[in-house]
Every structure is written in C-alpha cells, then in structure tokens.
C-alpha cells in the first residue's frame, strides 16, 4: 500500500475530500472526484465515505485506489 502525505496550508484547518483527491493527483477533475466519492470508492479513516465535502483535518487519512493520503 502506498502512502502519500498531503500538507494543508498553515492558515487552513481542513481540506475537503474532493479537493484532496484533485490536488493530490488521484483524480484529474472535480467531476471524477465527485463520482468516485459518491460511488463509495473512497474511505476516510478506514470507513467508506460518500460525502465529497467531508472536511479532513490533520492526522485524517483518505484511501483511494490502493493509495492512502495522510493529511498533515
């Protein structure tokens, strides 16, 4: 399993799940992120999440296509 660390800006307390997927390069477009999340293809902290606007904070993790994205 591959782990990628995703840094959020110091002045921000969270990143939305769809933004994380797009900024990390896991998906090419926001539409693809929306589709993947709504179809239950993404896990947040080990559980399937279908809320694309889910707020991820430092130490949260999202998993998509065998890659874990850790928010730091």
Secondary structure, 3 states (H helix, E strand, C coil): CEEEEECCCCCCCCEEHHHHHHHCCCCCCHHHHHHHHHCCCEEECCEECCCCCCEECCCCEEEECCEEEEEC
